[in-house]
C-alpha cells in the first residue's frame, strides 16, 4: 500500500559535455612525452523540492614522460588530475528504512571528488617472453566521499519511530592520501606454465573535519593476486586465480580481509573454431564472509555479510565466417591529396 510519509520522488539527470587535446613529442632527445588536456562541463538537474545542484566545469590535465633505457627497459613518470562524480545512489535523499536498525540515504549536496595522481614506474621485458613492472604512486583525493554513520537512540521516519538506529549517509569528509608500490609480472616458468603475480602495498591516510569522527586515521593495506595458466596442449588450457585483500582502514572503523579463488578449463576443437569451457568460483565454500567494524564514541558495531560466491558455469563458443574491410585502391588513388589517418596517435 502506498504511504506518502514513507515515499519520495527523486527525478535526476546529468549531462557531461567535454573536449580534449593531446600531443606526443620528444624532448632533449631523452624523454618521450605524451600530454593531454580534457575539459568537462557538467549539468545536473533535480526535478523536485530537493534543490538545485550547481553546474561546474573541470579541467583534467595529464602528462607522461618515458625514457627507454635499453631495448627491454623503460622508466616512466606520469601525472593526471581526475574528477569522480557522485552517482545517483550517493545523491538520492530517499530514506531506505527496509532495515529499521540501519537506515540509508544519499546526500544531494555532495561535491565531486578531485584526484591528483603521481606515478613512477619501471618496466622490463624478456627475450623469451614475460615482463615485470614496478610502480610507486602518490594519490591525493580531495573532497573525498565516504560513508558516514550516526547512531541515534530514537529515529523518526514518516509516522514511525525506531529505537537504536544507525543512519548511513555520504559526505565529503576532507581528503584521502595513498602512498604505495605495485608489482606485477608475467613469468613463463616453462613452455607450458605461466604465472602472473600482482602485489600492491600502500599506506592510507584519511583526514576529515566532521563531528564525532577522528580527524586523522591511517593504516597499511595490501592486495595479493595470483593467476596461473597451464597449457596441456595447443587446444587445452587450464587456469586458476586467487585474490586476497588485507583488512583496510576506514573513517569510522575497518573492513576485514577478503579471499576468493576460481578455476577454469577450456578445450578447443574443430580446428579451433569451437571451444567449450568450465568455470567455478569458490567451489569449496558456500559463502565468502565480509565483516566490518564501526567504532564511535560510546558504541561499537560489528557486521557480518555472508555473500554466496560459489558458482559453476559452462560455456560454448563457435566461430564461423570471415569478415574483412579493405579500402578500394581506386578510391585511394582518386583522392591523393587527402591525408590518411594516423592509427598510431590514439588518445
Residue, then its C-alpha position, 0 to 999 in steps of 0.5 A: x500500500x502506498x504511504x506518502x510519509x514513507x515515499x519520495x520522488x527523486x527525478x535526476x539527470x546529468x549531462x557531461x559535455x567535454x573536449x580534449x587535446x593531446x600531443x606526443x613529442x620528444x624532448x632533449x632527445x631523452x624523454x618521450x612525452x605524451x600530454x593531454x588536456x580534457x575539459x568537462x562541463x557538467x549539468x545536473x538537474x533535480x526535478x523536485x523540492x530537493x534543490x538545485x545542484x550547481x553546474x561546474x566545469x573541470x579541467x583534467x590535465x595529464x602528462x607522461x614522460x618515458x625514457x627507454x633505457x635499453x631495448x627491454x627497459x623503460x622508466x616512466x613518470x606520469x601525472x593526471x588530475x581526475x574528477x569522480x562524480x557522485x552517482x545517483x545512489x550517493x545523491x538520492x535523499x530517499x530514506x531506505x528504512x527496509x532495515x529499521x536498525x540501519x537506515x540509508x540515504x544519499x546526500x544531494x549536496x555532495x561535491x565531486x571528488x578531485x584526484x591528483x595522481x603521481x606515478x613512477x614506474x619501471x618496466x622490463x621485458x624478456x627475450x623469451x617472453x614475460x615482463x615485470x613492472x614496478x610502480x610507486x604512486x602518490x594519490x591525493x583525493x580531495x573532497x573525498x566521499x565516504x560513508x558516514x554513520x550516526x547512531x541515534x537512540x530514537x529515529x523518526x521516519x514518516x509516522x514511525x519511530x525506531x529505537x537504536x538506529x544507525x543512519x548511513x549517509x555520504x559526505x565529503x569528509x576532507x581528503x584521502x592520501x595513498x602512498x604505495x608500490x605495485x608489482x606485477x609480472x608475467x613469468x613463463x616458468x616453462x613452455x607450458x606454465x605461466x604465472x602472473x603475480x600482482x602485489x600492491x602495498x600502500x599506506x592510507x591516510x584519511x583526514x576529515x573535519x566532521x563531528x564525532x569522527x577522528x580527524x586523522x586515521x591511517x593504516x597499511x593495506x595490501x592486495x595479493x593476486x595470483x593467476x596461473x595458466x597451464x597449457x596441456x596442449x595447443x587446444x587445452x588450457x587450464x587456469x586458476x586465480x586467487x585474490x586476497x585483500x588485507x583488512x583496510x582502514x576506514x573513517x569510522x572503523x575497518x573492513x576485514x580481509x577478503x579471499x576468493x579463488x576460481x578455476x577454469x578449463x577450456x578445450x578447443x576443437x574443430x580446428x579451433x573454431x569451437x571451444x567449450x569451457x568450465x568455470x567455478x568460483x569458490x567451489x569449496x565454500x558456500x559463502x565468502x564472509x565480509x565483516x566490518x567494524x564501526x567504532x564511535x564514541x560510546x558504541x561499537x558495531x560489528x557486521x557480518x555479510x555472508x555473500x554466496x560466491x560459489x558458482x559453476x558455469x559452462x560455456x560454448x563458443x563457435x566461430x564461423x565466417x570471415x569478415x574483412x574491410x579493405x579500402x578500394x585502391x581506386x578510391x585511394x588513388x582518386x583522392x591523393x591529396x587527402x591525408x590518411x589517418x594516423x592509427x598510431x596517435x590514439x588518445 
